Amino acid sequence: MDHLTPVVFTDSWGSHVAIASLQGRGIPSPEPESELWMGAHEAGPSVTDRPGAPDLAAVVAADPVGELGEWCVEHFGARLPYLLKVLAPGRAISIQVHPTAERARAVRAVTGDTVYVDDEAKPELLLATAPFEVFVGMRPYNEVAEIAAALGVGRLTAIVRRAAEAEDRLHAVLAGVLATPPWEAADFARQVVAACVRLGASEGELGAASAAIVAVAEDHPDDIGLVVLLLMHHRVLHPGEFIDVAAGVLHSYVRGLGIEVLANSDNVVRAGLTSKEVNVPELLRVVDPLADGIPGRGRSVEPGLEVFDTASDRFRLHRVTPRRPLPADGSPRIVFCLRGRVTLSSRSGTLELGDAGSAFVPAGEGQVLLDGAGEVYLVSVPHF
């Protein structure tokens, strides 16, 4: 077993409080802290205490079969197939969508690394550990038409009406919004935000969504993504609730604190709320207007063990109550203690984890006993 020192990322959209508080550091942090990575991704591999290996990526590369197991290497290659994060946005993250693995491979065969940087899909699961605000999935066309009528913004009304004749009406609305010329986008966004200010005072889901868009506009003024948010479902995940996001699902994580597990990929296409490239043609090819994030809560599988169901074949997330064995013997596992103090015991020794502490358990470690008191999560590969 390897104790992990996670990597803290300092993107501008991060929080000055959330991650620092989890780790027991002073607040506010000097820089906004957006993500805490635990895994072997090349862009931010966790440091280990294993002699001769600087980080978990190096540990895995030195002995893929020994660390990941023969089955995992055969099916997913010589890389840990998942990444575990603590996600802490203080303001909205870019609106984005992920391709299927088939799409990523086909595009890379033609363009190299210019659009996608690897051959993988990037499914992800977000579990709220504090209230977490998200926009996920697209509303039905009829609902979008009702919103456009309530807002009374001429340009949006015209886009929605033109889309009524299209074979895929919702896709046509999204394409119409994103086709707004750059020199007209700011005025369009301002008109929508002004209308949302008025609707934000009303009751119900539309009022809450309108108020949320106004809040996002404080950090992303004049961005066409503010109009795109109108087309999406607005949700607030409460602690213990999760959303499972597959390829093709349009989404933006707005504000909160949560645990995110995702496939070990960097493939993403953006639709707004970002200073990075917005690749509209590719986004319109990969987005699935009918695809939505799948919400849920943990499902008890036996006393002291919950699973958070996902459609992904790359990872499985559990919550484990201490004083029992960890599940998934034979799988490469990452254990994360969100709060508390616990001990991991196996044939190779013991390891203690405190608040925000984590460890990597190689595939061949065998049974590991969890003791102590704390809120503990475990990621494994679903085959096991």
C-alpha positions in Angstrom: 0.0 0.0 0.0 1.2 3.5 -0.8 0.3 6.7 1.0 -0.6 9.3 -1.6 0.2 13.0 -1.6 -2.5 14.5 -3.9 -1.9 17.3 -6.3 -3.8 20.6 -5.7 -4.8 22.6 -8.8 -5.2 26.3 -8.7 -7.5 27.2 -11.6 -9.2 30.6 -11.4 -12.6 29.0 -10.9 -11.6 27.3 -7.7 -12.5 28.0 -4.0 -10.3 29.8 -1.5 -11.9 27.8 1.3 -13.1 24.3 0.5 -9.9 22.2 -0.2 -7.8 24.1 2.3 -10.4 23.4 5.0 -10.5 19.7 4.2 -6.7 19.5 4.5 -6.6 21.5 7.7 -4.7 24.4 6.2 -5.4 28.1 6.8 -8.1 29.9 5.0 -8.5 31.7 2.7 -5.9 30.0 0.6 -3.5 32.4 -1.3 -4.8 31.1 -4.6 -8.2 29.7 -5.7 -8.0 25.9 -5.3 -10.1 24.0 -7.8 -9.3 20.3 -7.7 -7.5 17.7 -5.5 -6.2 14.9 -7.7 -5.6 11.3 -6.5 -4.3 9.0 -9.1 -1.7 8.4 -11.8 -2.8 10.8 -14.5 0.3 12.2 -16.3 -0.8 15.8 -15.8 -0.8 15.5 -12.0 0.2 12.1 -10.6 0.0 11.7 -6.8 3.3 11.5 -5.0 4.0 8.2 -3.2 6.4 7.3 -0.4 7.7 4.3 -2.3 11.6 4.4 -2.6 12.8 5.0 -6.2 9.4 6.0 -7.5 8.5 9.8 -7.6 4.8 9.3 -8.1 2.0 6.8 -8.7 2.4 7.1 -12.5 6.0 5.9 -12.2 4.9 3.1 -9.8 2.4 1.8 -12.3 4.7 2.2 -15.3 7.4 0.2 -13.6 5.2 -2.9 -13.1 1.7 -2.5 -14.7 0.6 -6.1 -14.2 1.8 -6.2 -10.6 0.1 -2.9 -9.7 -3.0 -3.0 -11.8 -3.6 -6.8 -12.2 -3.5 -8.8 -15.4 -7.2 -8.4 -16.2 -7.1 -4.6 -15.8 -4.0 -4.3 -18.1 -5.6 -6.6 -20.7 -8.8 -4.6 -20.9 -7.6 -1.0 -20.2 -3.9 -0.9 -21.0 -0.9 -0.1 -18.7 -2.5 2.9 -17.1 -4.8 3.2 -14.0 -8.2 3.5 -15.8 -9.6 6.1 -13.4 -8.9 9.3 -11.6 -10.3 10.4 -8.2 -10.8 14.1 -7.5 -12.2 16.5 -4.9 -13.9 19.1 -7.0 -14.4 22.6 -5.4 -15.7 25.2 -7.9 -16.2 28.7 -6.5 -17.7 29.8 -9.8 -19.0 28.0 -12.9 -16.8 25.7 -14.8 -17.0 25.8 -18.6 -20.0 24.2 -20.3 -18.6 21.0 -21.8 -19.3 17.6 -23.3 -17.1 14.5 -23.7 -16.8 12.3 -26.8 -17.2 8.6 -27.0 -14.0 6.6 -27.3 -14.9 5.7 -30.9 -15.3 9.4 -31.8 -12.0 10.3 -30.1 -10.1 7.7 -32.0 -11.7 8.6 -35.3 -10.9 12.3 -34.9 -7.3 11.7 -33.7 -6.7 9.5 -36.7 -7.2 12.6 -38.9 -6.1 15.5 -36.6 -3.6 14.0 -34.2 -3.7 15.8 -30.8 -5.3 19.0 -32.0 -8.9 18.2 -31.0 -8.5 15.2 -28.6 -5.4 14.2 -26.7 -6.1 10.5 -26.1 -8.2 7.7 -27.4 -10.6 7.4 -24.4 -14.1 8.5 -23.4 -14.3 10.5 -20.2 -17.4 9.4 -18.3 -17.6 10.9 -14.8 -19.6 10.7 -11.6 -20.0 13.6 -9.2 -21.0 13.0 -5.6 -22.0 16.0 -3.5 -20.4 16.2 -0.1 -21.9 19.7 0.4 -24.7 21.4 -1.7 -23.5 21.4 -5.3 -25.1 23.4 -8.0 -25.0 22.0 -11.6 -26.4 22.5 -15.0 -26.7 19.0 -16.6 -28.5 17.7 -19.7 -30.8 19.6 -22.1 -34.4 20.5 -21.5 -37.0 19.2 -24.0 -37.8 21.5 -26.9 -41.3 22.4 -25.7 -39.9 23.5 -22.4 -37.2 25.6 -24.1 -40.0 27.2 -26.2 -41.9 28.1 -23.0 -38.8 29.6 -21.5 -38.1 31.6 -24.6 -41.7 32.9 -24.5 -41.4 33.9 -20.8 -38.1 35.7 -21.4 -39.3 37.7 -24.4 -35.9 38.0 -25.9 -36.4 38.5 -29.7 -33.3 36.7 -30.9 -33.9 33.7 -28.7 -37.6 33.5 -29.8 -36.5 33.6 -33.4 -34.0 30.8 -33.0 -36.6 28.6 -31.2 -39.2 29.2 -33.9 -36.8 28.4 -36.7 -35.8 25.2 -35.0 -39.5 24.1 -34.9 -39.1 22.9 -38.5 -35.9 20.9 -37.9 -35.7 17.2 -37.6 -33.8 17.5 -34.3 -35.4 20.7 -32.9 -33.3 20.8 -29.7 -30.0 20.4 -31.6 -31.1 23.1 -33.9 -31.7 25.5 -31.0 -28.3 24.9 -29.6 -26.7 25.3 -33.0 -28.6 28.6 -33.5 -27.4 30.0 -30.2 -23.8 29.0 -30.9 -24.0 30.5 -34.4 -24.4 33.9 -32.9 -21.6 36.1 -34.5 -19.0 37.1 -31.9 -19.8 40.8 -32.3 -23.4 40.2 -31.4 -22.9 37.6 -28.6 -22.4 40.1 -25.8 -25.6 42.0 -26.5 -27.5 38.7 -26.8 -26.2 37.5 -23.5 -27.0 40.8 -21.8 -30.6 40.7 -23.0 -31.0 37.2 -21.7 -29.5 38.0 -18.3 -31.7 41.1 -17.9 -34.7 38.9 -18.6 -33.5 36.4 -16.1 -33.2 39.1 -13.4 -36.9 39.6 -13.8 -37.8 35.9 -13.8 -35.4 35.2 -10.9 -37.9 36.6 -8.5 -40.6 34.1 -9.5 -41.2 30.8 -7.8 -40.4 27.3 -9.1 -37.6 25.7 -11.1 -37.5 28.4 -13.8 -37.1 31.1 -11.2 -34.3 29.2 -9.5 -32.6 28.6 -12.8 -32.9 32.2 -13.9 -31.4 33.4 -10.6 -28.5 30.9 -11.0 -27.8 32.3 -14.5 -27.7 35.8 -13.2 -25.2 34.7 -10.5 -23.0 33.0 -13.2 -23.1 36.2 -15.2 -21.3 38.0 -12.4 -18.2 35.8 -13.2 -18.8 35.3 -17.0 -20.3 38.6 -18.3 -21.3 38.7 -21.9 -20.6 35.0 -22.5 -22.7 33.2 -25.0 -22.6 30.3 -22.6 -25.2 32.2 -20.4 -27.7 31.6 -23.2 -26.7 27.9 -23.5 -27.4 27.5 -19.8 -31.1 28.4 -20.5 -31.3 25.2 -22.6 -30.1 23.0 -19.7 -31.5 21.4 -16.6 -30.6 23.3 -13.4 -30.1 21.1 -10.3 -28.8 21.4 -6.8 -27.3 18.1 -5.5 -27.6 17.7 -1.7 -24.9 15.8 0.3 -25.1 12.1 -0.6 -26.7 12.7 -4.0 -24.7 12.1 -7.2 -25.0 12.6 -11.0 -23.6 10.1 -13.5 -22.4 11.9 -16.7 -21.8 9.8 -19.8 -20.4 10.8 -23.2 -22.6 13.3 -25.1 -24.1 15.0 -22.0 -23.8 18.8 -21.9 -22.9 19.9 -18.4 -21.4 22.7 -16.3 -20.6 22.4 -12.6 -21.3 25.7 -10.9 -20.5 25.8 -7.3 -20.0 23.4 -4.3 -17.9 20.6 -3.0 -17.9 17.0 -4.2 -16.0 13.9 -5.0 -15.6 13.2 -8.7 -14.5 9.9 -10.3 -13.8 9.9 -14.0 -12.0 7.8 -16.6 -8.4 8.7 -17.0 -8.8 11.0 -20.0 -8.5 14.7 -20.9 -10.9 14.7 -23.9 -13.4 17.6 -23.7 -15.1 20.0 -26.0 -16.4 23.3 -24.6 -19.5 25.4 -25.3 -18.9 28.6 -23.3 -18.1 30.1 -19.9 -14.4 29.7 -20.7 -11.4 31.5 -22.1 -10.3 28.3 -23.8 -11.2 27.2 -27.3 -14.9 26.7 -28.1 -15.0 24.2 -30.9 -18.6 24.6 -32.1 -18.6 22.2 -35.1 -17.1 19.3 -33.0 -19.4 20.1 -30.0 -22.4 19.8 -32.3 -21.2 16.5 -33.6 -20.7 14.9 -30.2 -23.5 16.4 -28.1 -26.6 14.2 -27.6 -29.5 16.6 -26.8 -31.5 13.7 -25.4 -28.8 12.5 -23.0 -29.0 13.6 -19.4 -27.0 13.0 -16.3 -28.4 10.2 -14.3 -29.1 11.3 -10.7 -29.1 8.9 -7.7 -28.0 8.2 -4.1 -25.8 5.4 -2.7 -27.2 1.9 -2.8 -26.6 -0.4 0.1 -25.1 -3.7 -1.0 -24.3 -5.1 2.4 -23.9 -3.7 5.9 -21.4 -0.9 6.0 -21.0 -0.8 2.2 -22.7 1.5 -0.4 -22.1 1.7 -4.1 -22.8 4.7 -6.3 -24.1 3.2 -9.6 -22.5 4.3 -12.9 -22.7 3.2 -16.5 -18.9 3.4 -16.8 -16.8 0.3 -17.1 -13.7 2.2 -15.9 -14.5 2.8 -12.2 -16.8 2.0 -9.3 -17.2 4.3 -6.3 -18.1 2.9 -2.8 -18.6 4.4 0.6 -17.2 2.1 3.2 -18.0 2.2 6.9 -14.9 1.4 9.0 -14.4 -1.9 10.9 -14.8 -4.1 7.9 -12.8 -5.4 4.9 -12.5 -3.2 1.8 -14.3 -4.5 -1.2 -12.8 -5.4 -4.6 -9.9 -7.6 -3.8 -7.8 -8.0 -6.9 -8.5 -4.5 -8.3 -6.2 -1.5 -8.1 -7.9 0.6 -5.5 -7.7 4.2 -4.2 -9.0 4.8 -0.6 -9.9 8.3 0.4 -10.7 9.4 3.9 -12.8 12.6 3.6 -13.1 13.1 7.3 -11.9 11.3 10.4 -9.0 8.9 11.1 -8.8 5.3 9.9 -6.2 2.5 9.6 -5.7 0.2 6.7 -4.2 -3.2 7.6 -3.1 -5.9 5.2 -0.4 -8.6 4.9 2.1 -5.9 4.0 1.5 -3.7 7.0 -0.6 -0.8 8.2 -1.3 2.7 7.0 -3.1 5.5 8.8 -5.2 8.1 7.0 -6.6 11.4 8.5 -8.7 14.1 7.0 -8.4 14.2 3.2 -5.9 11.4 3.3 -5.6 8.8 0.6 -3.8 5.6 -0.3 -3.2 3.3 -3.3 -3.8 -0.4 -2.9 -2.2 -2.5 -5.6 -4.1 -5.3 -7.3 -2.1 -8.0 -5.6 -2.4 -6.6 -2.0 -5.3 -9.0 -1.1 -7.6 -8.3 1.8 -7.4 -5.0 3.5 -9.2 -4.3 6.8 -10.5 -0.8 7.5 -10.7 0.3 11.1 -11.2 3.6 13.0 -13.9 6.2 12.5 -14.4 8.3 9.4 -16.1 8.9 6.1 -14.3 6.7 3.7 -14.6 6.3 -0.1 -13.0 3.7 -2.3 -12.6 3.6 -6.1 -12.0 0.3 -7.9 -12.3 -1.3 -11.4 -15.9 -2.7 -11.8 -14.8 -6.2 -12.8 -13.9 -7.0 -9.2 
